[in-house]
Amino acid sequence: MGFFDKLFRGRDAPEALARPQAATGPGSTGQVFNGLDDPELLEFIRRGQSSSSSIRMLRNMAALRCLSLISNGLGMLPTNLYHAGEEKRVATDHPAHRLLRLKPNPWQTPMEFKSQMQLLLESEGNAYARIIRAAGRPIHLIPFERGRVQAKLGSNWRMQYQCTTEHGGQLTLDQEDMFHVRDMSLDGVEGISRRRLSKEVFELADQAGRAARNVFRTGVMAGGALEVPQALSDQAYSRLKESLAYEYSGADNANKWMIAEEGAKANKFTSTPAEAQQVETRNHQIEEVARLYGVPRPLLMMDDTSWGSGIEQLAIFFVQYTLAPRFVAWEQAAARSLLTDRELGHYYYKFNERALMRGTLKDQADYFAKALGAGGHQPWHTANEVRDLADYPADPNAKFDTLGEPTGKKASNESEKTT
């Protein structure tokens, strides 16, 4: 029977995995590889452990700066759930509001949770968090590490997620139990990893960095040379070398004049065209990384021009064209996962990006004055609304707490009545 068991054991065996994955024992990542030709699978076979491509990418200072700006910028902003309709107010009574505004899970703050999810989204193309419910109400969002989730669209047009737990177990979750934010996607199921798309960019940047390290490790770093018409004697050479080492080296001897003997002439070394080309190559790689994430050059501390009034426009550009699409992706993903179909038309999520677009105090004062109707403008804010935008508590004794005539017209009307 042993022979027949071996012969027919494939009939009842579970279906083989479509893609190879790392071991799912305790302490392992359970990482899934995209086929046998995946470079990370080859790295796993060679080293015996999962390659840390994301960590190597973060060692690139331009990528670290870009991801810090995007992840922290998105994570620091308040995310509120609002009632839809004319009466716009925060839905503090809804359990889904608490998750992204106050406490997503027992150990993370909202900024830590959103920053971690956004970092995974930027590097892997997908960010997953399990939704824990109690009596049908969402109470926790538990983020998954990279490589622990496989997304699949079922035949019933519903998403299913095959998850690997930290203890190596397998868990299948339906779309109602998974908060999934995806990047650009070709199939609408899984987002595309920007790290994989830009692999050559980071490899070239790493090679340029290694080349620069080799120059400092093995290259000649002398600032110049002393040229003499004839060979120096051993005594003269030793005296000259000692003089250079002790009398003209170090910060204390800066700009000190040297006495050149035996007809010696000083020849200062200048950078070669090859060295200048190397600097240009490294700067080009920084621009490639900035282009990948849509971060302006001055925000990477590499612009040679002065930071004048144009930096405010660059900040607005960063919010509108880099962060705004990510805000919308989060808002719609949260509404899809945390709200029921009946609630979609009555509630909506919104990031408060206004906190990143505040100008100087003078600009804010001009805006608030016009918003209250100064200069004959039609008012569009009440006094307490302006105080709320400035993070001040509401004034119960506010004289004008309803929208009315412009301040200029009120003043003219009062003067006409007086006359």
C-alpha positions in Angstrom: 0.0 0.0 0.0 2.9 2.3 0.5 3.7 2.2 -3.2 0.1 3.1 -4.1 0.0 5.8 -1.5 3.0 7.4 -3.1 1.5 7.0 -6.5 -1.9 8.5 -5.8 -1.1 10.9 -3.0 -1.3 13.9 -5.4 -5.1 13.4 -5.7 -5.9 14.6 -2.2 -2.9 16.9 -1.8 -3.7 20.6 -1.6 -3.2 22.8 -4.7 0.4 23.9 -5.2 1.2 27.5 -4.7 1.3 29.5 -7.9 4.4 31.4 -6.7 7.3 30.3 -4.5 7.5 31.7 -1.0 9.9 31.8 1.9 9.5 29.5 4.8 6.6 30.3 7.1 8.1 29.3 10.4 8.3 31.6 13.5 10.4 34.7 12.8 10.2 34.3 9.0 8.6 36.9 6.7 6.7 34.5 4.6 7.7 36.6 1.6 6.1 35.6 -1.7 8.3 35.8 -4.9 7.1 36.6 -8.4 8.3 33.5 -10.1 11.5 31.5 -10.2 13.4 34.4 -12.0 12.6 36.9 -9.3 15.9 38.6 -8.2 14.7 38.6 -4.6 14.2 34.8 -4.8 17.8 34.4 -6.1 19.0 36.6 -3.2 17.0 34.5 -0.8 18.6 31.3 -2.1 22.1 32.8 -2.0 21.9 34.3 1.5 19.4 32.0 3.1 17.2 34.8 4.1 14.8 37.4 2.6 16.6 40.2 0.9 15.9 43.6 2.4 15.4 45.5 -0.9 13.3 48.1 0.8 16.0 48.8 3.5 18.6 49.1 0.7 16.4 51.6 -1.1 16.1 53.6 2.1 19.8 53.9 2.4 19.6 56.1 -0.7 19.4 59.5 1.0 17.3 61.0 -1.8 14.8 58.2 -1.5 14.8 58.5 2.3 14.1 62.2 2.1 11.3 61.7 -0.5 9.6 58.9 1.4 9.9 60.9 4.7 8.3 63.9 3.2 5.4 61.9 1.7 4.8 59.4 4.5 5.2 61.9 7.4 3.3 64.6 5.4 0.3 62.3 5.0 0.6 60.8 8.4 0.6 64.1 10.3 -2.6 65.4 8.8 -5.9 64.9 10.6 -8.3 62.5 8.8 -11.9 63.1 9.7 -15.2 61.4 8.8 -17.8 63.9 7.9 -21.6 63.9 7.5 -22.5 64.6 3.8 -25.0 67.2 2.8 -25.6 70.8 3.7 -24.9 70.2 7.4 -21.2 69.5 7.2 -19.9 68.3 10.6 -17.5 65.7 11.9 -19.1 62.3 12.5 -17.6 61.8 16.0 -20.3 59.4 16.9 -19.3 56.9 14.1 -16.8 54.2 15.1 -15.0 54.5 11.7 -14.0 58.1 12.6 -12.0 57.0 15.6 -9.8 54.6 13.7 -8.0 57.1 11.5 -8.4 60.1 13.8 -7.7 58.9 17.3 -6.6 55.3 17.7 -6.2 52.8 14.9 -5.0 49.9 17.1 -3.7 49.4 20.7 0.0 50.2 20.0 0.1 52.8 17.2 -0.9 56.5 16.9 -2.8 57.6 13.8 0.5 59.2 12.5 2.5 56.1 13.0 -0.1 53.9 11.4 -0.7 56.1 8.3 3.1 56.7 7.9 3.8 53.0 8.0 1.1 52.2 5.6 2.1 55.0 3.2 5.8 53.8 3.3 4.7 50.3 2.4 2.5 51.7 -0.4 5.3 53.8 -1.9 7.8 50.9 -1.8 5.7 47.8 -2.5 2.7 49.3 -4.3 0.2 48.0 -1.7 -0.6 48.5 1.9 -2.8 46.1 3.9 -4.4 46.3 7.3 -6.8 43.8 8.8 -10.1 45.2 10.0 -11.1 43.8 13.4 -14.8 44.1 14.1 -17.0 43.8 17.1 -20.7 43.4 16.7 -20.2 44.6 13.1 -18.4 47.8 14.1 -14.7 48.3 13.1 -12.6 48.7 16.2 -9.0 48.0 15.1 -6.8 48.3 12.0 -3.9 45.8 12.2 -1.2 46.5 9.5 0.5 43.6 7.7 4.2 43.5 7.0 5.5 43.4 3.4 5.1 40.1 1.6 2.5 38.6 3.9 -0.6 39.2 1.8 -1.6 37.9 -1.7 -4.6 39.7 -3.3 -6.8 37.9 -5.7 -10.1 38.8 -7.5 -12.6 36.0 -7.2 -15.0 34.8 -9.8 -17.8 36.6 -7.9 -16.0 39.9 -8.5 -15.0 40.2 -4.8 -11.5 40.5 -3.5 -9.9 37.8 -1.4 -6.7 38.0 0.5 -4.5 35.1 1.4 -2.5 36.2 4.5 0.4 34.7 6.4 0.3 35.2 10.1 3.4 35.9 12.2 3.3 32.3 13.4 3.3 30.9 9.9 -0.4 30.1 9.6 -2.6 30.8 6.6 -5.6 33.1 6.8 -8.1 34.0 4.1 -9.9 37.3 4.5 -12.8 38.8 2.5 -12.7 42.3 1.2 -14.9 43.6 4.1 -12.1 42.5 6.5 -9.2 44.1 4.8 -8.2 47.8 4.4 -6.3 47.9 1.2 -4.7 51.0 -0.4 -3.1 50.3 -3.8 -0.8 52.4 -6.0 -1.0 52.5 -9.8 -2.3 49.2 -11.1 -2.5 47.5 -14.4 -5.1 44.9 -13.4 -7.0 46.8 -10.7 -6.1 44.1 -8.1 -2.6 44.8 -7.0 -0.6 48.0 -7.2 2.7 48.3 -9.0 5.8 48.5 -6.8 7.7 51.7 -7.6 10.8 50.1 -6.0 10.7 47.3 -8.6 10.0 49.7 -11.5 12.9 51.9 -10.6 15.3 49.1 -9.7 17.9 50.3 -12.3 17.8 53.8 -10.9 18.7 52.6 -7.4 21.3 50.2 -8.7 23.0 52.9 -10.7 22.9 55.3 -7.7 24.4 52.5 -5.5 27.1 51.9 -8.1 27.9 55.6 -8.2 28.1 55.7 -4.4 30.5 52.7 -4.4 32.6 54.4 -7.0 32.8 57.5 -4.9 33.8 55.4 -1.9 36.5 53.7 -3.8 37.9 57.1 -4.8 38.2 58.1 -1.1 39.5 54.7 -0.2 42.1 54.1 -2.8 42.4 57.4 -4.8 45.1 60.0 -4.4 43.7 62.8 -2.2 46.7 65.1 -2.2 45.9 68.8 -2.8 49.0 69.5 -4.8 52.7 68.8 -5.3 56.0 70.6 -4.8 58.2 70.5 -7.9 62.0 70.9 -7.6 64.5 71.2 -10.5 66.8 68.6 -9.0 66.5 65.6 -6.7 66.7 66.4 -3.0 69.1 64.8 -0.7 67.8 62.5 2.0 68.3 65.1 4.7 66.6 67.9 2.6 63.7 65.6 1.8 63.2 64.6 5.4 63.3 68.2 6.6 60.8 69.3 3.9 58.4 66.4 4.8 58.6 67.2 8.5 58.0 70.8 7.8 54.9 70.1 5.8 53.5 67.7 8.4 54.0 69.8 11.5 54.2 73.5 10.4 51.7 73.7 7.6 49.1 71.0 8.3 45.9 71.4 10.2 43.4 74.1 10.8 45.8 76.1 13.1 48.1 76.6 10.1 45.5 77.8 7.6 46.6 80.5 5.2 50.2 80.3 6.6 52.9 81.2 4.1 55.4 78.5 3.2 59.1 79.0 2.4 60.1 77.1 -0.7 63.7 76.2 -0.9 65.9 74.6 -3.6 63.8 76.4 -6.3 60.7 74.4 -5.4 57.4 75.4 -7.1 53.9 74.5 -5.8 51.5 73.0 -8.3 47.9 72.7 -7.0 45.8 69.8 -8.2 42.4 70.6 -9.8 39.4 68.3 -10.3 39.6 66.3 -13.5 36.8 66.2 -16.1 36.1 62.6 -15.0 35.6 63.6 -11.3 33.3 66.4 -12.4 31.3 63.9 -14.5 31.0 61.6 -11.5 29.5 64.5 -9.4 27.1 65.2 -12.3 26.1 61.5 -12.5 25.3 61.4 -8.7 23.2 64.6 -9.0 21.4 63.1 -12.0 20.5 60.1 -9.9 19.1 62.3 -7.2 16.9 64.0 -9.8 15.7 60.6 -11.0 14.6 59.6 -7.5 12.9 63.0 -7.1 11.1 62.5 -10.4 10.0 59.1 -9.3 8.1 60.4 -6.3 7.2 63.9 -7.5 9.2 65.9 -5.0 10.6 69.3 -6.0 14.4 69.8 -6.0 14.5 72.4 -3.1 12.8 70.0 -0.8 15.7 67.6 -1.3 18.1 70.3 -0.2 20.0 70.2 -3.6 18.9 73.3 -5.4 21.7 75.8 -6.1 19.4 78.8 -6.4 18.2 80.9 -3.5 15.0 80.1 -1.6 13.0 83.2 -2.4 9.3 83.6 -2.5 9.0 80.8 -5.1 9.5 78.2 -2.4 5.9 78.8 -1.3 4.7 78.0 -4.7 6.8 74.8 -4.7 5.2 73.8 -1.4 1.8 74.3 -3.0 2.9 72.3 -6.0 4.0 69.5 -3.6 0.7 69.4 -1.9 -1.5 69.6 -5.0 0.4 67.3 -7.4 2.2 64.9 -5.0 0.1 64.5 -1.9 -3.4 65.3 -3.2 -3.7 62.1 -5.3 -2.5 60.1 -2.3 -5.1 61.8 -0.1 -7.9 60.8 -2.5 -6.6 57.2 -2.6 -6.8 57.0 1.2 -10.1 58.7 1.4 -11.8 56.4 -1.1 -10.1 53.3 0.2 -11.3 54.1 3.8 -14.8 54.7 2.6 -14.9 51.5 0.6 -13.6 49.4 3.5 -14.9 51.0 6.7 -18.3 52.2 5.6 -21.3 50.1 4.5 -23.0 50.5 1.2 -25.9 52.4 2.9 -23.5 54.8 4.5 -21.5 55.7 1.4 -23.8 58.5 0.4 -24.1 59.9 3.9 -20.5 60.0 5.1 -17.1 60.7 3.5 -13.5 60.9 4.7 -11.4 64.0 4.2 -7.8 65.0 4.9 -7.2 68.4 6.3 -4.6 69.5 3.7 -5.2 73.1 4.6 -2.7 72.6 7.5 0.1 72.2 4.9 -0.9 75.2 2.8 -1.0 77.9 5.4 1.0 81.0 4.5 2.6 83.6 6.7 0.7 85.4 9.4 0.3 88.4 7.2 -1.2 86.3 4.4 -3.5 84.6 6.8 -4.6 87.9 8.2 -5.5 89.2 4.7 -7.4 86.1 3.9 -9.4 86.1 7.2 -10.2 89.8 6.8 -11.6 89.2 3.3 -13.4 86.1 4.5 -15.2 88.1 7.1 -16.3 90.7 4.4 -13.6 93.4 4.8 -13.2 95.8 1.9 -16.6 95.2 0.5 -16.2 91.5 -0.2 -19.1 89.1 0.2 -18.3 87.2 3.5 -17.9 83.4 3.3 -16.8 82.7 6.9 -18.2 83.6 10.2 -16.1 84.8 13.1 -16.1 81.4 14.8 -15.2 79.7 11.6 -12.2 81.9 11.3 -11.2 81.1 14.9 -11.5 77.4 14.1 -9.2 77.7 11.1 -6.7 79.5 13.4 -7.0 76.7 16.0 -8.7 79.1 18.5 -11.7 78.0 20.6 -15.1 79.3 19.5 -16.2 82.6 21.1 -19.8 82.3 22.4 -20.1 86.1 22.5 -19.1 86.6 18.8 -21.0 89.6 17.5 -21.4 88.4 13.9 -21.7 84.6 13.8 -23.9 84.5 10.7 -23.1 85.4 7.1 -24.4 88.8 6.2 -23.5 91.9 4.2 -19.9 92.8 3.5 -18.2 94.9 6.2 -17.7 97.8 3.9 -21.4 98.0 3.0 -22.4 97.7 6.7 -20.1 100.7 7.5 -21.6 102.8 4.7 -25.1 101.9 5.7 -24.4 102.9 9.3 -23.0 106.3 8.1 -26.0 106.9 6.0 -28.3 106.3 8.9 -26.3 108.6 11.1 -26.5 111.4 8.6 
